[in-house]
């Protein structure tokens, strides 16, 4: 039976913060009131991994974090302090790093590999050159150029033969070994070595061979390899003869080329991946290959250790990474739930504003991006945001149509980084059309354009249609049909009949084996289109108010009313009362307190306009050839406001990443060195301008009181709404870190431990006097968690969420609700506009005596003035006395 879930604390484990380091903070987390240590993925990953998502072995813990005994000591430390453990798991993909034995086996043995069906590889490509081969786009230039340069060599170690390309080592196929063993045998006049060479040359498994045939190939290879090594050890002149044969191949470019053509992989220039890659990736990351976890034996093998930990109590739950990448998410989650019936399971699922989590999924909820964006929208002034529309337009000199921007960036993603995925889908749909006389004349180019367009017009990350179970929900049907209609409008030059035919297949009106394959692969495709086109591009281009530009955001309509907020939480209490709620994750675009500060900009739009207009003129002397452009400069000023005080190096690193992600002046693949150098110089010079820095600091001082109130409000809301509150490492104090890698910087747990000890005996006025240290935030979190532990039934799955509506002149600036019948949360919103005088604004409490757990105020039930409640601390957590 798992431990009671009341809160989680996310820790990013890596070589610089390993199991021993994690063990050392368990006492601090317990004292803070955390119930569960929430660990990033820590199964064996690629060397030097800082995040754990590049797994290479599901059967072992990451050796860079410590050995198995270090993991045991870590788990023991958790138990000693009463903490449970949640683990981030990665079912969708693996890394192609050189310590991935699964992958190396596939490269070496092709269709005879034990892991041939673990990876999502298209072995039957429509192109002859790629049939039964894996494209490896790892070369720094065209294949022929690299080969001619001598950078590719055949090499021998004590145990194996390899293709060496710089630091990269690739295995060679058994059959290809004949190329150098046969000449060596001839030189040695050795019948034994000739037998080994000829026998290896015949080890050519074919697609479709039964399991018995493949195991015979593996058996024969093992025996022949043992015989070869025995011969090599016994014949003193054999190693030199083999090395001479290898040297002969390396010395003749045609022989080396012929040898490489015999491999189960095809070496290629890295740029070819965008169009020719034959395996499914994680988004557009060539080094992360899709895993066929929908196959039961693959699921069992890749989850064996995790399921054992869930069974023996090492883990109480898991966070499932990138659920939308799976071929059949529901089947996967059902298997996981059946294998771990008591586990707490949350999925990393980005929900659109018009979308709810699939009701058929046996999970506790999402990882909380929906809540994050809900609070984000709650703290924004509608009138101020309208004003910022005009301010942004005037500053950059154009009106940016957000919907069109997103569409265009998604299209660009399908053309560029996801081109190979489009080609694979196109090949399938060409075959579908060819089998239908009414549609066989659609050209490959038309089909490719139509697929790109429909995928780019999806309003959600994906649909969840199941051809095998003949399942399609009303929501999915509506989303697909809308995407078809909008796509047809965008591309009126393409026959509408093709779009309708695509719709028939996606809506299961046209079925068959190829149709099912297309539907399933198309659904895996739309998620990376959304993620790369929207999250990783458009959100770095549309800079109206960048605090809103968050994973899962809806910039077309970001505003959340108090009524919207209550509706969301009542739905959460009814359907997912123990899902995760969070404000910051390792993937968020900026820290929660940056967003809280930037939200106040919507309350002072005219003051902001005056400031950025003045800064634009002031800093014109540092611009070179219009670098930075106005849109980039507008982002820069907002980032300074949100992250201030911030070092020059942090700003340079962030702006370089932001502009590369935007892909407007520079990008990761095509660095514009001149632009980046000019931008870097601009940042350095502006931050050396004392007048400018004083002005930024002055602006921050104007909004900071309301910003701190926002931070405390969202912190208290997170800890008291339905769900399990999650804290990202270090954000129990003010968190002004930017997107990764900035948010992965070391956390000073020594300072946090000291401050936590201090607040245990402090009064609220003493806490408020140390605002800059972040004590009010730590105080809010500490006491909120204490209340959750004291009254667990008021926050449980059977509790209630009851909105409490304020009345009076400033009622719209109050958010209040009751949990069960004994806990009340009251927080202000838009506090800069509201000002310090709450006038006649009141809230009605049930009868009884209510004490503020974050201060000393005690009030009686009935109509209570908001001004009285907020007189000593910016937010209120009331408990009803017995």
C-alpha positions in Angstrom: 0.0 0.0 0.0 1.5 3.3 -1.0 2.1 6.1 1.4 -0.5 8.9 1.6 0.2 11.5 -1.1 0.1 15.1 0.2 3.0 16.8 -1.7 6.0 16.2 -4.0 9.3 17.9 -4.4 11.0 17.5 -7.7 14.8 16.9 -7.8 16.9 16.8 -11.0 19.5 14.0 -10.4 22.8 14.0 -12.3 26.5 13.4 -11.7 26.7 16.7 -9.8 23.8 15.8 -7.6 23.7 12.1 -7.1 22.0 9.6 -4.8 24.3 10.6 -1.9 23.4 14.2 -2.3 19.8 13.4 -2.5 20.0 11.3 0.7 21.5 14.3 2.5 18.5 16.5 1.9 15.8 14.0 3.0 15.7 15.4 6.5 15.2 18.9 5.2 12.3 17.8 2.9 10.7 16.0 5.7 11.0 19.0 8.0 9.5 21.2 5.3 6.5 18.9 5.2 7.0 17.1 1.9 5.5 13.6 1.7 7.2 12.4 -1.5 10.6 12.8 -3.1 9.9 13.2 -6.8 13.0 12.1 -8.8 13.9 12.7 -12.4 14.5 9.6 -14.4 17.5 7.8 -12.9 17.7 4.6 -14.9 21.0 4.1 -16.9 21.3 7.0 -19.4 23.9 8.3 -21.8 27.2 9.4 -20.4 27.1 12.9 -18.9 23.3 13.2 -19.0 22.0 16.1 -17.0 18.3 15.1 -17.2 18.0 11.3 -17.5 15.7 11.3 -20.5 18.3 9.8 -22.7 18.0 6.2 -21.4 20.1 3.4 -22.6 19.2 0.6 -20.2 15.9 0.1 -18.4 17.4 -2.7 -16.2 19.9 -0.7 -14.1 20.2 2.6 -12.2 22.5 5.3 -13.7 26.0 4.5 -12.6 26.9 8.2 -12.7 24.5 8.7 -9.7 26.1 5.9 -7.7 25.9 2.1 -7.8 23.0 -0.1 -6.7 24.1 0.2 -3.1 24.0 4.0 -3.3 20.5 3.7 -4.6 19.5 1.4 -1.7 21.0 3.9 0.8 19.0 6.7 -0.8 15.8 4.7 -0.5 16.7 3.8 3.1 17.2 7.5 3.9 13.8 8.3 2.5 12.2 5.7 4.6 13.9 6.8 7.8 12.4 10.3 7.3 9.0 9.1 6.4 9.2 10.1 2.7 7.8 8.2 -0.2 9.2 8.3 -3.7 7.9 9.1 -7.1 10.0 8.4 -10.2 9.9 10.0 -13.7 9.8 7.2 -16.2 10.4 7.4 -20.0 8.6 4.7 -22.0 8.6 6.5 -25.3 12.2 6.6 -26.4 15.9 5.6 -25.8 19.2 7.3 -26.5 21.4 6.0 -29.3 24.5 6.6 -27.2 27.3 4.1 -27.5 26.5 2.5 -24.2 23.1 1.4 -25.4 23.6 -2.4 -25.9 20.0 -2.8 -27.3 20.8 -0.4 -30.1 24.3 -1.7 -30.8 22.8 -5.2 -31.1 20.4 -4.0 -33.8 23.2 -2.2 -35.7 25.4 -5.3 -35.6 22.8 -8.0 -36.3 20.0 -6.3 -38.2 17.0 -8.6 -38.5 18.8 -11.2 -36.4 18.9 -8.8 -33.4 17.2 -9.8 -30.2 15.9 -6.2 -30.1 14.8 -5.8 -33.7 11.2 -5.1 -32.7 12.1 -2.8 -29.7 12.7 0.2 -31.9 10.3 2.0 -34.2 12.3 1.6 -37.4 11.0 1.5 -41.0 13.0 -1.3 -42.5 10.9 -1.5 -45.6 11.5 2.0 -46.9 10.1 3.0 -50.3 13.6 3.9 -51.3 15.8 1.0 -52.3 19.0 2.6 -50.9 17.4 2.6 -47.4 15.6 -0.8 -47.5 16.7 -3.0 -44.6 19.1 -0.4 -43.4 19.0 2.2 -40.6 20.0 5.7 -41.7 22.7 7.1 -39.3 23.0 10.8 -39.9 26.1 11.3 -37.8 28.7 12.6 -40.4 29.9 16.2 -40.4 29.8 16.4 -44.2 28.7 14.4 -47.2 29.5 10.7 -46.9 31.9 10.7 -49.9 33.7 13.7 -48.6 34.2 12.2 -45.1 35.2 8.9 -46.5 37.8 10.5 -48.8 39.2 12.5 -45.8 40.2 9.2 -44.1 37.9 10.0 -41.1 36.1 6.6 -41.4 38.2 3.5 -40.5 37.7 -0.2 -39.9 39.3 -1.0 -36.6 40.0 -4.1 -34.4 40.0 -4.3 -30.6 40.7 -7.4 -28.6 37.1 -8.5 -28.6 35.5 -7.0 -31.7 35.7 -5.2 -35.0 34.3 -1.6 -35.3 33.7 1.2 -37.7 35.5 4.2 -36.1 34.4 7.7 -36.9 36.1 10.1 -34.6 35.0 9.2 -31.1 32.1 7.2 -32.4 32.4 3.4 -32.6 29.9 1.2 -34.5 29.7 -2.6 -34.7 30.1 -4.4 -37.9 27.7 -7.0 -39.3 28.7 -10.7 -39.0 28.5 -11.3 -42.8 30.7 -8.3 -43.6 33.6 -9.8 -41.6 34.3 -12.0 -44.5 35.7 -9.0 -46.3 38.9 -9.0 -44.2 38.9 -12.5 -42.8 38.9 -14.2 -46.2 42.1 -12.3 -47.3 43.7 -13.1 -44.0 42.9 -16.8 -44.3 44.4 -16.8 -47.8 47.6 -15.1 -46.6 47.8 -17.6 -43.7 46.7 -20.6 -45.9 44.3 -21.4 -43.1 41.3 -23.6 -43.7 40.0 -22.9 -40.3 39.9 -19.1 -40.8 38.6 -19.6 -44.3 35.7 -21.7 -42.9 35.0 -19.0 -40.3 35.0 -16.3 -43.0 32.8 -18.2 -45.4 30.4 -19.2 -42.7 30.1 -15.6 -41.4 29.5 -14.5 -45.0 26.4 -16.7 -45.2 24.9 -15.3 -42.0 22.3 -13.1 -43.7 18.9 -13.2 -41.9 16.0 -12.0 -43.9 12.9 -10.0 -42.9 10.2 -12.5 -42.1 12.5 -15.3 -40.9 10.8 -17.1 -38.0 12.1 -16.9 -34.5 13.8 -20.3 -34.7 15.7 -19.2 -37.8 16.9 -16.0 -36.2 18.0 -17.9 -33.1 20.0 -20.3 -35.3 21.8 -17.3 -36.8 22.6 -15.9 -33.4 23.8 -19.4 -32.3 26.0 -19.8 -35.3 27.5 -16.3 -35.0 28.4 -16.9 -31.3 30.1 -20.2 -32.1 32.0 -18.8 -35.1 33.1 -15.8 -33.1 34.4 -18.1 -30.4 36.2 -20.3 -32.9 37.8 -17.2 -34.5 39.1 -15.8 -31.2 40.4 -19.2 -30.2 42.3 -19.3 -33.5 43.6 -15.8 -33.1 44.9 -16.6 -29.6 46.6 -19.9 -30.7 48.2 -18.7 -34.0 50.8 -16.1 -33.3 50.9 -14.8 -36.9 47.0 -14.6 -37.2 46.5 -11.1 -35.6 49.0 -9.5 -37.9 47.4 -11.1 -41.0 44.0 -9.8 -39.9 45.3 -6.4 -39.2 47.0 -6.3 -42.6 43.7 -7.2 -44.3 42.0 -4.4 -42.4 44.8 -2.0 -43.4 44.3 -3.0 -47.0 40.6 -2.2 -46.8 41.3 1.2 -45.1 43.9 2.0 -47.7 41.5 1.5 -50.6 38.5 3.9 -50.6 36.4 1.6 -52.9 37.1 -1.4 -50.7 36.1 0.6 -47.5 33.0 1.9 -49.2 32.1 -1.7 -50.3 32.6 -2.9 -46.7 30.4 -0.1 -45.3 27.6 -1.0 -47.8 27.4 -4.4 -46.2 26.4 -3.0 -42.8 22.8 -2.9 -41.5 23.2 0.9 -41.3 23.9 3.7 -43.8 26.2 6.4 -42.7 25.0 9.9 -43.8 25.5 13.6 -43.4 23.6 14.8 -40.3 21.5 17.3 -42.4 19.9 14.3 -44.2 18.0 13.4 -41.1 15.3 16.0 -41.6 14.0 14.2 -44.8 15.4 10.7 -44.9 15.5 9.4 -41.3 13.8 5.9 -41.1 13.1 5.7 -37.4 10.7 7.6 -35.2 12.4 10.0 -32.8 11.5 12.0 -29.8 10.4 15.2 -31.5 13.3 16.1 -33.9 16.1 14.7 -31.7 18.0 12.3 -33.9 19.8 10.7 -31.0 16.5 9.6 -29.3 14.8 6.7 -31.0 11.1 5.7 -30.5 10.5 2.5 -28.5 7.7 0.1 -29.5 6.4 -0.1 -25.9 2.9 -1.2 -27.2 4.4 -4.7 -27.7 3.8 -6.6 -24.5 7.2 -8.2 -24.3 8.9 -4.8 -24.8 6.7 -3.3 -22.1 7.6 -6.1 -19.7 11.3 -5.9 -20.4 11.6 -2.1 -20.3 9.4 -1.9 -17.1 10.6 -4.9 -15.2 12.7 -2.9 -12.7 10.1 -0.1 -12.3 7.3 -2.6 -11.7 9.4 -4.4 -9.1 10.0 -1.1 -7.3 6.3 -0.3 -7.4 5.5 -3.7 -6.0 8.0 -3.8 -3.2 7.3 -0.2 -2.0 10.5 1.4 -3.2 8.2 3.6 -5.4 4.7 4.9 -4.6 4.1 6.2 -8.0 5.4 7.4 -11.4 5.3 10.3 -13.7 4.9 9.1 -17.3 6.9 11.2 -19.7 5.5 12.2 -23.1 2.4 10.0 -23.1 1.4 11.5 -26.4 4.4 9.9 -28.1 3.1 6.4 -27.6 1.3 4.5 -30.3 -1.6 3.5 -28.0 -1.5 5.5 -24.7 -4.6 3.8 -23.3 -3.2 0.3 -23.9 0.0 1.3 -22.2 -1.7 2.9 -19.2 -4.0 -0.1 -18.8 -1.0 -2.4 -18.7 0.8 -0.1 -16.2 -2.2 0.1 -14.0 -2.8 -3.7 -14.1 0.8 -4.2 -13.1 0.7 -1.6 -10.4 -2.9 -1.3 -9.2 -2.1 0.9 -6.1 0.5 3.2 -7.8 0.0 7.0 -8.1 0.2 7.6 -11.8 0.3 11.0 -13.5 1.0 11.7 -17.1 2.9 14.5 -18.8 -0.1 15.6 -20.9 -0.5 19.1 -22.3 -4.2 19.9 -22.4 -5.6 22.5 -24.7 -8.2 24.9 -23.3 -11.1 23.0 -24.9 -9.7 19.6 -23.9 -10.0 17.3 -20.9 -7.9 14.3 -19.9 -9.1 11.1 -21.5 -11.7 9.6 -19.1 -10.8 6.0 -20.0 -7.1 6.4 -18.9 -6.6 4.8 -15.5 -4.5 7.6 -14.1 -4.6 10.0 -11.2 -4.2 13.1 -13.4 -1.7 15.2 -15.3 1.6 16.7 -14.2 -0.2 20.1 -13.7 0.5 22.3 -16.7 -3.3 23.0 -16.9 -3.2 24.4 -13.4 -0.1 26.4 -14.1 -1.7 28.2 -17.0 -5.0 28.6 -15.1 -3.2 30.6 -12.4 -1.2 32.5 -15.0 -4.4 33.7 -16.6 -6.1 34.5 -13.3 -3.4 37.1 -12.4 -3.7 39.0 -15.7 -5.7 42.2 -16.1 -8.0 41.9 -19.2 -7.9 45.6 -19.8 -4.2 45.7 -19.4 -3.6 42.9 -21.8 -5.7 44.7 -24.4 -3.5 47.8 -23.9 -0.4 45.6 -24.2 -1.6 44.4 -27.6 -1.4 48.0 -28.9 1.9 48.7 -27.1 3.5 45.6 -28.6 2.2 46.3 -32.1 3.6 49.9 -32.0 6.9 48.9 -30.5 7.7 46.2 -33.2 6.0 48.1 -36.0 3.6 45.4 -37.1 0.5 43.6 -36.0 1.3 39.9 -35.4 -1.6 37.5 -36.0 -0.9 34.9 -33.4 -3.1 32.2 -34.9 -1.4 32.6 -38.3 2.0 32.7 -36.6 1.4 29.4 -34.9 0.1 27.9 -38.1 3.1 29.1 -40.1 5.6 27.9 -37.6 4.0 24.5 -37.4 4.1 24.2 -41.2 7.8 25.2 -41.2 8.4 22.5 -38.6 6.8 19.8 -40.8 8.9 21.0 -43.8 12.2 21.2 -42.0 12.9 19.3 -38.8 10.0 16.8 -39.2 10.3 16.2 -42.9 11.3 12.6 -42.6 8.1 11.9 -40.5 6.0 13.5 -43.2 7.7 11.4 -45.9 6.9 8.2 -44.0 3.2 9.2 -43.6 3.1 10.2 -47.3 4.4 6.8 -48.4 1.7 5.1 -46.5 -1.1 7.3 -47.8 0.1 7.0 -51.4 -0.5 3.3 -51.0 -3.9 3.9 -49.6 -4.8 6.2 -52.5 -3.4 3.7 -55.0 -5.8 1.1 -53.8 -8.8 3.4 -54.3 -9.7 4.2 -57.9 -11.4 7.5 -56.9 -8.2 8.8 -55.3 -5.3 7.0 -57.1 -4.4 10.1 -59.1 -3.5 12.3 -56.2 0.2 13.1 -56.5 2.7 12.4 -53.9 3.4 16.1 -53.6 -0.3 16.9 -53.0 -0.5 14.2 -50.4 2.6 15.5 -48.6 1.2 19.1 -48.5 -2.2 17.9 -47.3 -0.7 15.9 -44.5 1.4 18.8 -43.4 -1.6 21.1 -43.5 -3.9 18.9 -41.5 -1.3 18.2 -38.8 -0.6 22.0 -38.5 -4.3 22.7 -38.1 -4.8 20.5 -35.1 -6.0 22.5 -32.1 -4.8 19.8 -29.6 -1.6 17.9 -29.4 -3.1 14.8 -30.8 -6.3 12.6 -31.0 -6.7 9.2 -29.5 -8.5 7.2 -32.1 -8.0 3.4 -31.8 -8.5 1.5 -35.1 -8.0 -1.8 -33.4 -10.8 -1.2 -30.9 -12.8 0.9 -33.4 -12.9 3.7 -30.8 -13.3 7.4 -31.5 -14.6 9.9 -29.1 -17.0 12.8 -30.0 -14.2 15.3 -29.1 -11.6 13.6 -31.2 -14.1 13.4 -34.1 -14.8 17.1 -33.8 -11.1 18.0 -33.6 -10.2 16.0 -36.6 -13.1 17.3 -38.7 -12.3 20.9 -37.8 -8.6 20.3 -38.7 -9.7 18.9 -42.1 -12.0 21.9 -42.8 -9.5 24.5 -41.7 -6.7 22.8 -43.7 -8.8 22.7 -46.8 -9.4 26.5 -46.4 -5.7 27.2 -46.1 -4.9 25.1 -49.1 -7.7 25.7 -51.5 -5.2 24.9 -54.3 -5.4 21.2 -53.3 -8.4 19.1 -54.3 -10.9 19.2 -51.4 -11.6 15.6 -52.1 -8.1 14.7 -50.9 -8.7 16.4 -47.6 -12.1 14.6 -47.2 -10.4 11.3 -48.0 -7.8 12.0 -45.3 -10.7 12.7 -42.9 -12.4 9.5 -43.8 -9.3 7.6 -42.9 -8.6 9.5 -39.6 -12.3 9.2 -38.6 -12.3 5.4 -39.3 -14.8 5.8 -42.1 -12.3 4.1 -44.3 -10.5 1.2 -42.7 -7.9 -1.4 -43.5 -4.4 -2.4 -42.4 -2.7 0.5 -44.1 -5.4 2.9 -42.9 -4.9 1.8 -39.3 -1.1 2.2 -39.6 -1.6 5.7 -41.0 -4.0 6.7 -38.2 -1.7 5.5 -35.5 1.4 7.1 -36.9 -0.4 10.4 -37.7 -1.4 10.6 -34.1 2.2 10.2 -33.0 3.1 12.9 -35.5 0.8 15.8 -34.5 2.3 16.1 -31.0 5.8 17.0 -32.1 4.3 19.3 -34.7 2.6 21.2 -31.9 5.5 21.0 -29.5 8.2 22.2 -32.0 6.0 24.6 -33.9 4.2 26.2 -30.9 6.2 25.6 -27.7 9.7 25.8 -29.1 9.2 28.4 -31.9 6.0 30.5 -31.8 6.2 31.1 -28.0 9.7 32.7 -28.7 8.3 34.9 -31.5 5.1 36.3 -30.1 6.3 38.6 -27.2 3.2 40.6 -26.2 3.5 39.5 -22.6 6.0 36.7 -22.3 5.0 35.6 -18.8 2.0 34.0 -20.6 4.2 32.1 -23.1 4.1 28.8 -21.3 3.8 25.2 -22.1 0.1 24.5 -22.6 -0.8 28.2 -22.8 -3.6 29.7 -25.0 -2.3 33.1 -26.0 -5.4 33.7 -28.1 -7.5 33.7 -25.0 -5.3 33.6 -21.9 -7.6 35.4 -19.4 -9.1 33.3 -16.6 -11.9 34.8 -14.5 -12.6 33.9 -10.9 -15.6 31.9 -12.1 -13.4 30.0 -14.6 -10.9 29.3 -11.8 -13.7 27.8 -9.6 -15.1 25.7 -12.4 -11.8 24.2 -13.2 -11.2 23.2 -9.5 -14.7 21.8 -9.0 -14.1 19.6 -12.1 -10.7 18.6 -10.8 -12.2 17.6 -7.4 -14.8 15.5 -9.1 -12.6 13.8 -11.6 -8.9 14.1 -10.6 -8.7 15.0 -6.9 -5.2 13.7 -6.5 -3.6 14.7 -9.8 -0.5 16.9 -9.7 -0.7 20.7 -9.5 2.5 22.7 -10.1 3.8 26.2 -10.9 7.3 25.3 -12.2 8.8 22.2 -13.8 12.1 21.4 -15.5 10.4 22.2 -18.8 8.7 25.6 -18.1 9.9 28.6 -20.1 10.6 30.7 -17.0 10.3 30.4 -13.2 7.0 30.9 -11.4 8.1 34.2 -9.7 9.2 35.6 -13.0 5.7 35.0 -14.3 4.2 36.4 -11.2 6.2 39.6 -11.7 5.5 39.9 -15.4 1.7 39.5 -14.7 1.9 42.9 -12.9 3.0 44.5 -16.1 -0.6 43.9 -17.3 -1.7 46.1 -14.4 0.6 49.0 -15.4 0.7 48.9 -19.2 1.1 52.7 -19.7 4.0 52.8 -17.2 5.6 49.9 -19.0 5.1 51.6 -22.4 6.8 54.7 -21.2 9.7 52.7 -19.8 10.4 50.5 -22.9 10.0 53.5 -25.2 12.6 55.4 -23.2 14.9 52.3 -23.1 14.6 51.8 -26.8 15.8 55.3 -27.4 18.4 55.2 -24.7 20.0 52.0 -26.1 19.9 52.9 -29.7 23.6 53.8 -29.6 24.4 50.1 -28.9 22.4 48.8 -31.9 24.5 47.7 -34.9 22.7 47.2 -38.2 19.3 47.1 -36.5 20.5 44.3 -34.1 18.6 43.5 -32.0 15.4 43.9 -34.0 12.5 45.4 -32.1 10.8 42.1 -31.3 14.0 40.7 -29.8 14.6 43.9 -27.9 11.0 43.8 -26.5 11.7 40.2 -25.2 15.0 41.4 -23.7 13.4 44.2 -21.7 10.6 41.9 -20.3 13.1 39.2 -19.4 15.2 41.8 -17.6 12.2 42.9 -15.6 11.2 39.3 -14.8 14.6 38.0 -13.8 16.1 41.1 -12.2 18.7 41.1 -10.7 20.3 39.0 -13.3 23.9 38.6 -14.4 25.1 39.6 -17.9 26.2 36.0 -18.7 22.7 34.6 -17.8 21.0 37.2 -20.0 23.4 36.4 -22.9 22.8 32.7 -22.6 19.1 33.1 -22.4 18.8 35.5 -25.3 21.0 33.3 -27.5 18.7 30.3 -26.7 15.5 32.4 -27.2 16.5 33.8 -30.6 17.7 30.4 -31.8 14.4 28.9 -30.8 12.5 31.7 -32.5 14.4 30.8 -35.8 13.8 34.3 -37.2 17.4 35.7 -37.2 19.4 32.7 -36.2 18.7 29.1 -35.2 20.3 26.0 -33.7 21.1 24.5 -37.1 22.0 27.7 -38.9 23.8 30.0 -36.4 23.9 33.6 -37.6 27.2 34.5 -36.0 27.0 38.2 -36.9 23.6 38.6 -35.4 24.5 36.7 -32.2 27.7 38.6 -31.7 25.8 41.9 -32.1 23.1 40.8 -29.7 25.7 39.8 -27.2 27.5 43.1 -27.5 24.2 44.9 -27.1 23.4 43.1 -23.9 26.9 43.7 -22.4 26.8 47.4 -23.2 23.3 48.0 -21.9 24.0 46.3 -18.6 27.1 48.4 -18.3 24.9 51.5 -18.6 24.3 52.6 -15.1 21.4 54.8 -16.0 19.6 52.0 -17.8 20.2 49.5 -15.0 18.8 52.0 -12.4 15.7 52.5 -14.5 15.1 48.8 -14.8 15.6 48.4 -11.0 13.2 51.3 -10.4 10.6 49.7 -12.6 11.0 46.4 -10.8 10.6 48.2 -7.5 7.3 49.7 -8.6 5.8 46.3 -9.5 7.6 44.1 -7.0 5.1 44.4 -4.0 2.3 43.2 -6.2 4.6 40.6 -7.8 5.4 39.2 -4.3 1.7 39.1 -3.5 1.1 37.2 -6.8 3.8 34.7 -5.9 2.4 34.1 -2.4 -1.2 33.9 -3.9 -0.2 31.2 -6.5 1.8 29.3 -3.9 -1.1 29.1 -1.5 -3.5 28.2 -4.2 -1.3 25.4 -5.4 -1.2 24.0 -1.9 -4.9 24.2 -1.2 -6.8 23.5 -4.5 -7.7 19.8 -5.4 -4.6 17.9 -6.2 -1.1 17.1 -5.0 1.1 20.2 -4.9 4.5 19.8 -6.5 7.5 22.1 -5.8 10.4 22.3 -8.3 13.8 22.2 -6.7 14.7 25.4 -5.0 11.5 27.3 -5.7 10.4 27.4 -2.0 12.2 30.7 -2.1 11.8 33.4 -4.8 12.5 31.6 -8.1 13.7 33.9 -10.9 15.4 31.3 -13.0 14.8 31.1 -16.7 14.4 28.2 -19.0 16.8 25.3 -18.9 19.7 25.0 -18.4 19.3 28.1 -16.1 16.7 26.3 -14.1 19.0 23.3 -13.5 21.6 25.4 -11.7 22.6 24.1 -8.2 20.3 24.8 -5.3 21.6 26.1 -2.0 20.0 23.7 0.3 22.2 24.9 3.2 20.5 28.3 3.1 17.1 26.8 2.8 17.7 24.4 5.7 18.8 27.4 7.9 15.8 29.6 6.9 13.4 26.7 7.6 14.8 26.3 11.1 14.5 30.0 11.7 10.8 30.3 10.7 9.7 27.6 13.0 9.9 30.1 15.9 9.3 33.4 14.0 6.2 35.7 14.1 4.5 36.8 10.9 5.8 40.4 11.2 9.4 39.1 11.5 8.8 37.0 8.3 7.5 40.0 6.4 10.5 42.1 7.4 12.7 39.6 5.6 10.8 39.7 2.3 13.9 39.9 0.1 15.2 36.6 1.4 12.1 34.8 0.3 10.9 34.0 3.9 7.2 34.8 3.2 7.1 32.2 0.4 8.9 29.5 2.5 6.5 30.5 5.4 3.4 30.1 3.2 4.6 26.7 1.9 5.6 25.4 5.3 2.4 26.3 7.0 0.2 25.1 4.1 1.9 21.7 4.1 1.4 21.6 7.9 -2.3 22.2 7.5 -2.5 19.5 4.8 -0.9 17.0 7.2 -3.2 18.1 10.1 -6.4 17.9 8.1 -5.7 15.3 5.3 -9.4 14.4 4.9 -10.1 18.1 3.9 -7.8 17.7 1.0 -8.5 14.1 0.0 -10.4 12.5 -2.8 -13.6 12.6 -0.9 -13.3 16.2 0.2 -15.2 19.1 -1.2 -14.3 22.3 -3.0 -16.7 25.2 -2.3 -16.3 28.6 -4.0 -16.7 31.5 -1.6 -17.7 34.7 -3.5 -16.7 38.1 -2.2 -19.0 41.1 -2.2 -18.2 44.8 -2.4 -16.4 47.2 -4.6 -13.3 45.0 -5.1 -15.0 41.6 -5.0 -13.4 40.7 -8.4 -10.0 41.0 -6.8 -10.6 38.2 -4.3 -10.3 34.5 -4.9 -11.6 32.4 -2.0 -12.8 28.8 -1.5 -13.4 26.3 1.3 -12.0 22.7 1.5 -14.3 20.4 3.3 -15.9 22.4 6.2 -12.8 23.6 8.0 -10.3 25.1 5.6 -10.6 28.4 3.8 -8.2 30.0 1.4 -8.4 33.7 0.6 -5.9 35.4 -1.9 -6.0 38.7 -3.7 -5.5 39.1 -7.5 -4.6 42.2 -9.5 -3.5 43.7 -6.2 -1.6 46.6 -7.8 -4.9 47.8 -9.3 -6.8 47.0 -6.1 -4.5 49.1 -4.1 -4.1 48.7 -0.3 -7.6 49.8 0.6 -10.2 47.0 0.4 -13.1 49.3 1.4 -16.3 47.5 1.9 -15.2 44.2 0.3 -16.2 41.2 2.4 -16.5 37.5 2.4 -18.9 35.4 4.3 -17.6 32.6 6.4 -19.6 29.7 8.0 -20.3 30.2 11.7 -17.4 29.5 14.2 -14.0 30.9 15.1 -11.5 31.0 12.2 -7.8 31.4 12.8 -5.3 32.5 10.1 -2.5 29.8 10.0 -0.2 32.3 8.2 -0.6 35.0 10.9 -2.4 35.8 14.1 -5.8 37.1 13.0 -8.8 35.3 14.5 -12.3 36.1 13.1 -15.8 34.9 13.8 -18.1 33.5 11.1 -20.3 35.7 9.1 -19.4 38.7 7.0 -15.7 39.4 7.3 -13.8 42.3 5.8 -11.1 41.4 3.4 -9.0 44.3 4.7 -9.0 42.8 8.1 -8.0 39.3 6.8 -5.1 40.7 4.8 -3.9 43.2 7.4 -0.8 41.2 8.5 0.1 38.9 5.5 -0.7 39.1 1.8 -2.7 35.8 1.7 -4.8 34.0 4.2 -5.2 30.3 5.2 -8.0 29.9 7.7 -8.8 26.9 9.8 -11.9 26.5 11.9 -11.3 26.0 15.6 -12.8 23.0 17.3 
